[in-house]
Amino acid sequence: LSDKVIVISEKMAEYAVNIGVKRNKIVIIHNWADGNLIKREGQKDRVFLDRYGIKEGDFLILYSGNMGLAHEFDTILEVVSRLSDVFLVFVGDGPKKEYVNKIVKKRTLTNVKLYPYVEKKDLSTSLSITDLHLITQIPSVVGLNMPSKLYGCMASGRPICFIGSKDSDVSSIIKKADCGRCFEIGDVGGIINFINELRSNATEKDRLGINAREFFLKNYDKEIAIKKYFDVLMSVYDN
């Protein structure tokens, strides 16, 4: 009965077609972040680094957002268990937070820390303190789930490590933007090599971060999404 069906990713559009939605009814409008709220900060905020126990020169991986059932954490926990001088900070909550906490305690991973969500006004500062953003997704939810944290990570202008299916929307976007690296679940060695590459090459780390911000501004800023929703509503109204 609908005139238009809005989905939030290309793979979700494919899924909708496969369950019988007519392709000419589907409109893809990605989720977004506010590029005026989340910016590429030039300097890491010392207050936040101190809050998370990160010293000057430490390499930080940040997972910010929902720790949900669609996310996978065993791979990155194995990575940091082998890299004691790399810190992994979770900022958020969700049904898998307790699972991660149990693994951290069981394996005595002193370089992994878990914190609650930050206030919205502090989000840009929090996202910008990291050397590398982490996004994960289990393959079975590709087409049903789209990690919206991707857009905030890109807006912050920092490189991204994605752990999940190479056929996912996240993997496709990161490759198009040239803003990070994508790994299958379990590719511990590949992720370690990538981290070491970024640690030894600040120019490459900056290049990936700048690419992330620029691609975000061209495709996923808040104003772009608003215009797309407006255009869909007007097209339905006009018809």
Rosetta blueprint (number, residue, H / E / L):
1 L L
2 S L
3 D L
4 K L
5 V E
6 I E
7 V E
8 I L
9 S L
10 E H
11 K H
12 M H
13 A H
14 E H
15 Y H
16 A H
17 V H
18 N H
19 I L
20 G L
21 V L
22 K L
23 R H
24 N H
25 K H
26 I E
27 V E
28 I E
29 I L
30 H L
31 N L
32 W L
33 A E
34 D L
35 G L
36 N L
37 L L
38 I L
39 K L
40 R L
41 E L
42 G L
43 Q L
44 K L
45 D L
46 R H
47 V H
48 F H
49 L H
50 D H
51 R H
52 Y L
53 G L
54 I L
55 K L
56 E L
57 G L
58 D L
59 F E
60 L E
61 I E
62 L E
63 Y E
64 S E
65 G E
66 N E
67 M L
68 G L
69 L L
70 A L
71 H L
72 E L
73 F L
74 D H
75 T H
76 I H
77 L H
78 E H
79 V H
80 V H
81 S H
82 R H
83 L L
84 S L
85 D L
86 V E
87 F E
88 L E
89 V E
90 F E
91 V E
92 G E
93 D E
94 G L
95 P L
96 K L
97 K H
98 E H
99 Y H
100 V H
101 N H
102 K H
103 I H
104 V H
105 K H
106 K H
107 R L
108 T L
109 L L
110 T L
111 N L
112 V E
113 K E
114 L E
115 Y E
116 P L
117 Y L
118 V L
119 E L
120 K H
121 K H
122 D H
123 L H
124 S H
125 T H
126 S H
127 L H
128 S H
129 I L
130 T L
131 D L
132 L E
133 H E
134 L E
135 I E
136 T E
137 Q L
138 I L
139 P H
140 S H
141 V H
142 V E
143 G L
144 L L
145 N E
146 M L
147 P L
148 S L
149 K H
150 L H
151 Y H
152 G H
153 C H
154 M H
155 A H
156 S L
157 G L
158 R L
159 P L
160 I E
161 C E
162 F E
163 I E
164 G L
165 S L
166 K L
167 D L
168 S L
169 D H
170 V H
171 S H
172 S H
173 I H
174 I H
175 K H
176 K H
177 A H
178 D L
179 C L
180 G E
181 R E
182 C E
183 F E
184 E L
185 I L
186 G L
187 D L
188 V H
189 G H
190 G H
191 I H
192 I H
193 N H
194 F H
195 I H
196 N H
197 E H
198 L H
199 R H
200 S H
201 N L
202 A H
203 T H
204 E H
205 K H
206 D H
207 R H
208 L H
209 G H
210 I H
211 N H
212 A H
213 R H
214 E H
215 F H
216 F H
217 L H
218 K H
219 N H
220 Y L
221 D E
222 K H
223 E H
224 I H
225 A H
226 I H
227 K H
228 K H
229 Y H
230 F H
231 D H
232 V H
233 L H
234 M H
235 S H
236 V H
237 Y H
238 D H
239 N L
